[in-house]
């Protein structure tokens, strides 16, 4: 999917609002999560942190997308900011814009099933993978490395 729609209502851990196009030239991993989702807290976000620590920033960018589709009252901006601070999540995190169908706009546009989800984009900004639930670190590392090597060979 070229130029998939991305609807960020607000950004945390970022100096300015961003678009997917800002990450062109690097492979991009987007961790889609809710802070009240146990799978996100126990698996998805720690894995995203490992990705950002393992690969060179020139090759891979990692961002979060907080997509709330349940427990809306417990998912405030202030709560998310505190959560990111306490869990030491330093990469940029977008707050997905609310949708009209019960799903946040980006989550619906990308056809995601829930959280945690990990979405990978190649250096040209094309969506190349959507993973729902847990992904083994070794399998994900190999997938990311393949996208990085693919771009280097081009």
N, CA and C atoms as a LAMMPS dump frame, in Angstrom:
ITEM: TIMESTEP
0
ITEM: NUMBER OF ATOMS
462
ITEM: BOX BOUNDS ff ff ff
-5.0000000000000000e+02 5.0000000000000000e+02
-5.0000000000000000e+02 5.0000000000000000e+02
-5.0000000000000000e+02 5.0000000000000000e+02
ITEM: ATOMS id mol type element x y z
1 1 1 N 0.858 -1.175 0
2 1 2 C 0 0 0
3 1 3 C 0.897 1.229 0
4 2 1 N 0.853 2.023 -1.038
5 2 2 C 1.636 3.251 -1.095
6 2 3 C 0.914 4.361 -0.351
7 3 1 N 1.698 5.164 0.349
8 3 2 C 1.172 6.314 1.08
9 3 3 C -0.1 5.997 1.866
10 4 1 N -0.021 5.06 2.818
11 4 2 C -1.209 4.76 3.615
12 4 3 C -1.581 5.969 4.465
13 5 1 N -2.859 6.177 4.685
14 5 2 C -3.274 7.328 5.494
15 5 3 C -2.812 7.162 6.939
16 6 1 N -2.429 8.264 7.549
17 6 2 C -1.947 8.283 8.924
18 6 3 C -2.589 9.487 9.599
19 7 1 N -3.324 9.246 10.658
20 7 2 C -4.11 10.302 11.293
21 7 3 C -3.671 10.479 12.746
22 8 1 N -2.689 11.318 12.975
23 8 2 C -2.203 11.582 14.328
24 8 3 C -2.902 12.805 14.889
25 9 1 N -3.593 12.63 16.01
26 9 2 C -4.247 13.761 16.669
27 9 3 C -3.229 14.599 17.428
28 10 1 N -2.182 13.947 17.917
29 10 2 C -1.166 14.627 18.717
30 10 3 C 0.054 13.721 18.808
31 11 1 N 1.216 14.318 19.085
32 11 2 C 2.462 13.567 19.231
33 11 3 C 3.048 13.786 20.614
34 12 1 N 3.633 12.735 21.168
35 12 2 C 4.411 12.818 22.394
36 12 3 C 5.824 12.342 22.072
37 13 1 N 6.795 12.787 22.848
38 13 2 C 8.206 12.455 22.61
39 13 3 C 8.68 12.938 21.238
40 14 1 N 8.097 13.994 20.75
41 14 2 C 8.468 14.552 19.446
42 14 3 C 8.437 16.076 19.534
43 15 1 N 9.346 16.711 18.81
44 15 2 C 9.418 18.173 18.819
45 15 3 C 8.343 18.824 17.965
46 16 1 N 7.792 18.036 17.032
47 16 2 C 6.822 18.588 16.088
48 16 3 C 5.937 17.462 15.574
49 17 1 N 4.795 17.793 15.009
50 17 2 C 3.972 16.759 14.375
51 17 3 C 4.731 16.142 13.201
52 18 1 N 4.534 14.855 12.988
53 18 2 C 5.228 14.15 11.92
54 18 3 C 4.228 13.448 11.016
55 19 1 N 4.72 13.08 9.854
56 19 2 C 3.958 12.284 8.89
57 19 3 C 4.818 11.084 8.519
58 20 1 N 4.205 10.067 7.951
59 20 2 C 4.97 8.895 7.529
60 20 3 C 6.071 9.284 6.543
61 21 1 N 5.816 10.28 5.73
62 21 2 C 6.806 10.724 4.74
63 21 3 C 8.092 11.211 5.406
64 22 1 N 8.022 11.652 6.664
65 22 2 C 9.215 12.11 7.373
66 22 3 C 10.216 10.983 7.605
67 23 1 N 9.762 9.743 7.483
68 23 2 C 10.631 8.596 7.755
69 23 3 C 11.144 7.934 6.477
70 24 1 N 10.793 8.476 5.326
71 24 2 C 11.271 7.914 4.053
72 24 3 C 12.791 7.9 4.057
73 25 1 N 13.329 6.865 3.463
74 25 2 C 14.773 6.698 3.453
75 25 3 C 15.244 5.742 4.529
76 26 1 N 14.354 5.432 5.477
77 26 2 C 14.658 4.459 6.518
78 26 3 C 13.514 3.46 6.574
79 27 1 N 13.804 2.266 7.028
80 27 2 C 12.741 1.318 7.343
81 27 3 C 12.045 1.864 8.581
82 28 1 N 10.722 1.729 8.631
83 28 2 C 9.94 2.248 9.752
84 28 3 C 9.154 1.127 10.4
85 29 1 N 9.287 1.004 11.712
86 29 2 C 8.488 0.074 12.507
87 29 3 C 7.525 0.895 13.352
88 30 1 N 6.227 0.607 13.239
89 30 2 C 5.202 1.308 14.016
90 30 3 C 4.574 0.306 14.983
91 31 1 N 4.769 0.533 16.272
92 31 2 C 4.157 -0.304 17.302
93 31 3 C 2.805 0.321 17.652
94 32 1 N 1.742 -0.386 17.313
95 32 2 C 0.383 0.089 17.579
96 32 3 C -0.051 -0.542 18.894
97 33 1 N -0.422 0.31 19.857
98 33 2 C -0.671 -0.18 21.204
99 33 3 C -1.739 0.634 21.928
100 34 1 N -2.174 0.081 23.045
101 34 2 C -2.974 0.791 24.045
102 34 3 C -2.249 0.587 25.373
103 35 1 N -2.15 1.627 26.179
104 35 2 C -1.39 1.481 27.417
105 35 3 C -2.076 0.557 28.422
106 36 1 N -3.363 0.28 28.248
107 36 2 C -4.07 -0.629 29.148
108 36 3 C -4.187 -2.04 28.576
109 37 1 N -3.433 -2.343 27.54
110 37 2 C -3.427 -3.656 26.897
111 37 3 C -2.262 -4.466 27.457
112 38 1 N -2.543 -5.571 28.17
113 38 2 C -1.45 -6.361 28.746
114 38 3 C -0.443 -6.858 27.713
115 39 1 N -0.889 -7.324 26.561
116 39 2 C 0.037 -7.794 25.528
117 39 3 C 0.938 -6.684 25.018
118 40 1 N 0.422 -5.471 24.992
119 40 2 C 1.225 -4.323 24.551
120 40 3 C 2.316 -4.01 25.564
121 41 1 N 1.941 -3.997 26.836
122 41 2 C 2.875 -3.643 27.904
123 41 3 C 3.923 -4.736 28.109
124 42 1 N 3.494 -5.993 28.047
125 42 2 C 4.404 -7.099 28.331
126 42 3 C 5.24 -7.523 27.125
127 43 1 N 4.714 -7.317 25.922
128 43 2 C 5.426 -7.808 24.742
129 43 3 C 5.705 -6.725 23.694
130 44 1 N 4.652 -6.085 23.196
131 44 2 C 4.791 -5.176 22.055
132 44 3 C 5.734 -4.013 22.284
133 45 1 N 5.525 -3.269 23.349
134 45 2 C 6.367 -2.095 23.603
135 45 3 C 7.803 -2.474 23.964
136 46 1 N 8.032 -3.494 24.809
137 46 2 C 9.425 -3.892 25.041
138 46 3 C 10.125 -4.338 23.751
139 47 1 N 9.397 -5.006 22.867
140 47 2 C 9.998 -5.422 21.605
141 47 3 C 10.342 -4.206 20.748
142 48 1 N 9.461 -3.214 20.721
143 48 2 C 9.748 -1.993 19.96
144 48 3 C 10.975 -1.288 20.53
145 49 1 N 11.113 -1.285 21.847
146 49 2 C 12.296 -0.687 22.457
147 49 3 C 13.559 -1.469 22.061
148 50 1 N 13.467 -2.79 22.031
149 50 2 C 14.625 -3.588 21.612
150 50 3 C 14.983 -3.295 20.154
151 51 1 N 13.97 -3.141 19.307
152 51 2 C 14.247 -2.792 17.905
153 51 3 C 15.008 -1.477 17.82
154 52 1 N 14.545 -0.471 18.545
155 52 2 C 15.184 0.846 18.471
156 52 3 C 16.595 0.828 19.034
157 53 1 N 16.884 -0.097 19.946
158 53 2 C 18.22 -0.195 20.53
159 53 3 C 19.149 -1.077 19.699
160 54 1 N 18.593 -1.959 18.884
161 54 2 C 19.391 -2.938 18.147
162 54 3 C 19.873 -2.413 16.803
163 55 1 N 19.006 -1.712 16.09
164 55 2 C 19.337 -1.255 14.744
165 55 3 C 19.774 0.202 14.746
166 56 1 N 20.627 0.537 13.795
167 56 2 C 21.089 1.914 13.647
168 56 3 C 19.923 2.821 13.264
169 57 1 N 19.874 3.997 13.849
170 57 2 C 18.802 4.956 13.564
171 57 3 C 18.783 5.366 12.093
172 58 1 N 19.928 5.305 11.428
173 58 2 C 19.982 5.639 9.998
174 58 3 C 19.272 4.589 9.149
175 59 1 N 19.141 3.368 9.682
176 59 2 C 18.495 2.281 8.95
177 59 3 C 17.042 2.053 9.365
178 60 1 N 16.743 2.21 10.654
179 60 2 C 15.412 1.888 11.177
180 60 3 C 14.924 2.974 12.116
181 61 1 N 13.726 3.453 11.857
182 61 2 C 13.036 4.359 12.778
183 61 3 C 11.939 3.557 13.464
184 62 1 N 11.744 3.813 14.74
185 62 2 C 10.687 3.16 15.505
186 62 3 C 9.807 4.244 16.11
187 63 1 N 8.504 4.106 15.901
188 63 2 C 7.552 5.019 16.527
189 63 3 C 6.406 4.196 17.113
190 64 1 N 5.663 4.819 17.985
191 64 2 C 4.475 4.194 18.542
192 64 3 C 3.23 4.885 18.017
193 65 1 N 2.139 4.134 17.996
194 65 2 C 0.832 4.683 17.633
195 65 3 C -0.151 4.204 18.693
196 66 1 N -0.571 5.125 19.554
197 66 2 C -1.51 4.794 20.621
198 66 3 C -2.913 4.84 20.03
199 67 1 N -3.483 3.661 19.79
200 67 2 C -4.787 3.531 19.124
201 67 3 C -5.802 2.981 20.116
202 68 1 N -6.632 3.85 20.633
203 68 2 C -7.576 3.47 21.686
204 68 3 C -8.928 3.11 21.073
205 69 1 N -9.345 1.865 21.293
206 69 2 C -10.665 1.439 20.844
207 69 3 C -11.497 0.867 21.985
208 70 1 N -10.968 0.906 23.199
209 70 2 C -11.697 0.472 24.39
210 70 3 C -11.109 1.192 25.597
211 71 1 N -11.851 1.218 26.691
212 71 2 C -11.398 1.869 27.933
213 71 3 C -10.97 3.321 27.686
214 72 1 N -11.779 4.056 26.957
215 72 2 C -11.433 5.429 26.582
216 72 3 C -11.152 6.312 27.791
217 73 1 N -11.918 6.16 28.861
218 73 2 C -11.732 7.022 30.032
219 73 3 C -10.368 6.842 30.68
220 74 1 N -9.775 5.669 30.571
221 74 2 C -8.48 5.4 31.176
222 74 3 C -7.305 5.674 30.268
223 75 1 N -7.55 6.241 29.1
224 75 2 C -6.488 6.455 28.115
225 75 3 C -6.335 7.929 27.749
226 76 1 N -6.197 8.775 28.745
227 76 2 C -6.058 10.208 28.492
228 76 3 C -4.655 10.555 28.009
229 77 1 N -4.502 11.754 27.478
230 77 2 C -3.191 12.231 27.048
231 77 3 C -2.244 12.306 28.239
232 78 1 N -2.727 12.841 29.359
233 78 2 C -1.889 12.949 30.558
234 78 3 C -1.481 11.563 31.053
235 79 1 N -2.411 10.627 31.023
236 79 2 C -2.095 9.264 31.433
237 79 3 C -1.056 8.634 30.52
238 80 1 N -1.18 8.87 29.214
239 80 2 C -0.222 8.329 28.257
240 80 3 C 1.161 8.944 28.477
241 81 1 N 1.212 10.255 28.709
242 81 2 C 2.504 10.911 28.953
243 81 3 C 3.183 10.319 30.186
244 82 1 N 2.438 10.095 31.24
245 82 2 C 2.999 9.49 32.451
246 82 3 C 3.45 8.058 32.18
247 83 1 N 2.643 7.312 31.449
248 83 2 C 2.975 5.929 31.093
249 83 3 C 4.294 5.87 30.323
250 84 1 N 4.447 6.725 29.313
251 84 2 C 5.669 6.74 28.511
252 84 3 C 6.878 7.08 29.375
253 85 1 N 6.701 8.012 30.287
254 85 2 C 7.793 8.394 31.189
255 85 3 C 8.169 7.23 32.106
256 86 1 N 7.188 6.631 32.739
257 86 2 C 7.448 5.549 33.698
258 86 3 C 8.063 4.317 33.04
259 87 1 N 7.643 3.998 31.828
260 87 2 C 8.161 2.825 31.122
261 87 3 C 9.401 3.165 30.297
262 88 1 N 9.861 4.406 30.378
263 88 2 C 11.073 4.873 29.693
264 88 3 C 11.008 4.656 28.177
265 89 1 N 9.856 4.939 27.631
266 89 2 C 9.676 4.849 26.177
267 89 3 C 10.057 6.202 25.6
268 90 1 N 11.126 6.225 24.833
269 90 2 C 11.693 7.476 24.339
270 90 3 C 11.36 7.767 22.883
271 91 1 N 10.955 6.752 22.124
272 91 2 C 10.678 7.013 20.711
273 91 3 C 9.38 7.803 20.571
274 92 1 N 9.203 8.507 19.442
275 92 2 C 7.993 9.301 19.233
276 92 3 C 6.74 8.429 19.253
277 93 1 N 5.677 8.974 19.833
278 93 2 C 4.406 8.263 19.911
279 93 3 C 3.295 9.2 19.441
280 94 1 N 2.554 8.739 18.442
281 94 2 C 1.397 9.479 17.943
282 94 3 C 0.141 8.966 18.633
283 95 1 N -0.771 9.859 18.896
284 95 2 C -2.089 9.471 19.389
285 95 3 C -3.003 9.387 18.172
286 96 1 N -3.514 8.198 17.894
287 96 2 C -4.377 7.983 16.731
288 96 3 C -5.643 8.832 16.874
289 97 1 N -6.064 9.439 15.78
290 97 2 C -7.271 10.266 15.783
291 97 3 C -8.507 9.386 15.942
292 98 1 N -9.476 9.843 16.723
293 98 2 C -10.709 9.063 16.886
294 98 3 C -11.428 8.9 15.549
295 99 1 N -12.042 7.748 15.39
296 99 2 C -12.795 7.483 14.166
297 99 3 C -14.286 7.563 14.408
298 100 1 N -15.042 7.31 13.376
299 100 2 C -16.505 7.359 13.47
300 100 3 C -17.113 5.968 13.595
301 101 1 N -16.279 4.921 13.448
302 101 2 C -16.799 3.551 13.473
303 101 3 C -16.487 2.819 14.77
304 102 1 N -15.926 3.507 15.762
305 102 2 C -15.509 2.857 16.994
306 102 3 C -14.035 2.539 16.995
307 103 1 N -13.425 2.464 15.813
308 103 2 C -11.99 2.257 15.713
309 103 3 C -11.301 3.588 15.432
310 104 1 N -10.107 3.787 15.965
311 104 2 C -9.352 4.981 15.608
312 104 3 C -9.082 5.008 14.098
313 105 1 N -8.877 6.193 13.561
314 105 2 C -8.813 6.372 12.111
315 105 3 C -7.664 5.616 11.441
316 106 1 N -6.457 5.702 11.998
317 106 2 C -5.336 5.008 11.365
318 106 3 C -5.517 3.504 11.473
319 107 1 N -5.934 3.041 12.643
320 107 2 C -6.148 1.607 12.845
321 107 3 C -7.136 1.065 11.809
322 108 1 N -8.208 1.784 11.576
323 108 2 C -9.203 1.352 10.586
324 108 3 C -8.634 1.422 9.172
325 109 1 N -7.942 2.498 8.86
326 109 2 C -7.389 2.677 7.508
327 109 3 C -6.346 1.611 7.18
328 110 1 N -5.604 1.168 8.177
329 110 2 C -4.571 0.166 7.953
330 110 3 C -5.11 -1.262 8.057
331 111 1 N -6.378 -1.421 8.385
332 111 2 C -6.974 -2.75 8.464
333 111 3 C -6.435 -3.6 9.602
334 112 1 N -6.131 -2.967 10.726
335 112 2 C -5.574 -3.695 11.858
336 112 3 C -6.674 -4.368 12.668
337 113 1 N -6.322 -5.508 13.271
338 113 2 C -7.279 -6.311 14.029
339 113 3 C -7.359 -5.916 15.494
340 114 1 N -6.336 -5.303 16.024
341 114 2 C -6.312 -4.953 17.444
342 114 3 C -4.897 -4.617 17.87
343 115 1 N -4.678 -4.675 19.175
344 115 2 C -3.366 -4.377 19.729
345 115 3 C -2.901 -5.546 20.58
346 116 1 N -1.607 -5.767 20.642
347 116 2 C -0.551 -5.048 19.94
348 116 3 C -0.462 -5.455 18.472
349 117 1 N -0.112 -4.502 17.647
350 117 2 C 0.174 -4.745 16.239
351 117 3 C 1.49 -4.059 15.907
352 118 1 N 2.242 -4.656 15.027
353 118 2 C 3.483 -4.061 14.556
354 118 3 C 3.397 -3.962 13.041
355 119 1 N 3.611 -2.763 12.523
356 119 2 C 3.521 -2.513 11.088
357 119 3 C 4.896 -2.062 10.599
358 120 1 N 5.349 -2.68 9.505
359 120 2 C 6.648 -2.339 8.926
360 120 3 C 6.472 -1.678 7.566
361 121 1 N 7.236 -0.621 7.354
362 121 2 C 7.265 0.102 6.087
363 121 3 C 8.681 0.052 5.539
364 122 1 N 8.802 -0.058 4.22
365 122 2 C 10.131 -0.027 3.621
366 122 3 C 10.602 1.419 3.468
367 123 1 N 11.79 1.586 2.924
368 123 2 C 12.377 2.932 2.815
369 123 3 C 11.607 3.857 1.878
370 124 1 N 10.798 3.283 1.001
371 124 2 C 9.979 4.093 0.095
372 124 3 C 8.632 4.45 0.71
373 125 1 N 8.371 3.988 1.924
374 125 2 C 7.115 4.301 2.597
375 125 3 C 5.991 3.333 2.292
376 126 1 N 6.31 2.178 1.71
377 126 2 C 5.283 1.18 1.41
378 126 3 C 5.101 0.24 2.597
379 127 1 N 3.851 0.003 2.961
380 127 2 C 3.566 -0.945 4.029
381 127 3 C 3.925 -2.335 3.538
382 128 1 N 4.79 -3.016 4.295
383 128 2 C 5.266 -4.322 3.868
384 128 3 C 4.808 -5.459 4.775
385 129 1 N 4.453 -5.151 6.018
386 129 2 C 4.026 -6.216 6.933
387 129 3 C 3.122 -5.641 8.009
388 130 1 N 2.144 -6.455 8.402
389 130 2 C 1.268 -6.14 9.538
390 130 3 C 1.217 -7.392 10.409
391 131 1 N 1.657 -7.256 11.643
392 131 2 C 1.653 -8.378 12.578
393 131 3 C 0.72 -8.054 13.734
394 132 1 N -0.199 -8.96 14.021
395 132 2 C -1.111 -8.81 15.157
396 132 3 C -0.69 -9.793 16.234
397 133 1 N -0.51 -9.304 17.443
398 133 2 C -0.092 -10.171 18.539
399 133 3 C 1.42 -10.276 18.597
400 134 1 N 1.881 -11.342 19.216
401 134 2 C 3.312 -11.509 19.423
402 134 3 C 4.022 -11.974 18.16
403 135 1 N 5.205 -11.428 17.96
404 135 2 C 6.099 -11.84 16.885
405 135 3 C 7.417 -12.21 17.556
406 136 1 N 7.976 -13.339 17.205
407 136 2 C 9.249 -13.751 17.789
408 136 3 C 10.338 -12.748 17.413
409 137 1 N 11.182 -12.406 18.376
410 137 2 C 12.249 -11.435 18.137
411 137 3 C 13.136 -11.821 16.956
412 138 1 N 13.533 -13.087 16.884
413 138 2 C 14.419 -13.497 15.798
414 138 3 C 13.75 -13.358 14.437
415 139 1 N 12.485 -13.737 14.352
416 139 2 C 11.763 -13.613 13.086
417 139 3 C 11.612 -12.144 12.692
418 140 1 N 11.286 -11.301 13.66
419 140 2 C 11.126 -9.883 13.374
420 140 3 C 12.461 -9.256 12.994
421 141 1 N 13.519 -9.603 13.71
422 141 2 C 14.837 -9.072 13.377
423 141 3 C 15.246 -9.438 11.965
424 142 1 N 14.974 -10.679 11.573
425 142 2 C 15.295 -11.115 10.209
426 142 3 C 14.477 -10.343 9.185
427 143 1 N 13.211 -10.105 9.489
428 143 2 C 12.336 -9.368 8.571
429 143 3 C 12.815 -7.92 8.409
430 144 1 N 13.161 -7.284 9.519
431 144 2 C 13.663 -5.911 9.464
432 144 3 C 14.979 -5.863 8.7
433 145 1 N 15.877 -6.802 8.982
434 145 2 C 17.176 -6.824 8.303
435 145 3 C 17.014 -7.029 6.803
436 146 1 N 16.047 -7.852 6.42
437 146 2 C 15.793 -8.049 4.997
438 146 3 C 15.365 -6.742 4.331
439 147 1 N 14.51 -5.976 4.989
440 147 2 C 14.089 -4.676 4.443
441 147 3 C 15.258 -3.708 4.38
442 148 1 N 16.121 -3.737 5.378
443 148 2 C 17.297 -2.851 5.378
444 148 3 C 18.248 -3.254 4.248
445 149 1 N 18.522 -4.532 4.106
446 149 2 C 19.433 -5.016 3.067
447 149 3 C 18.861 -4.788 1.679
448 150 1 N 17.551 -4.946 1.536
449 150 2 C 16.893 -4.71 0.258
450 150 3 C 17.14 -3.27 -0.209
451 151 1 N 17.037 -2.359 0.714
452 151 2 C 17.227 -0.953 0.359
453 151 3 C 18.687 -0.66 0.038
454 152 1 N 19.599 -1.289 0.759
455 152 2 C 21.023 -1.071 0.505
456 152 3 C 21.428 -1.592 -0.868
457 153 1 N 20.808 -2.684 -1.309
458 153 2 C 21.139 -3.292 -2.597
459 153 3 C 20.596 -2.478 -3.773
460 154 1 N 19.573 -1.691 -3.517
461 154 2 C 18.919 -0.947 -4.603
462 154 3 C 19.771 0.182 -5.123
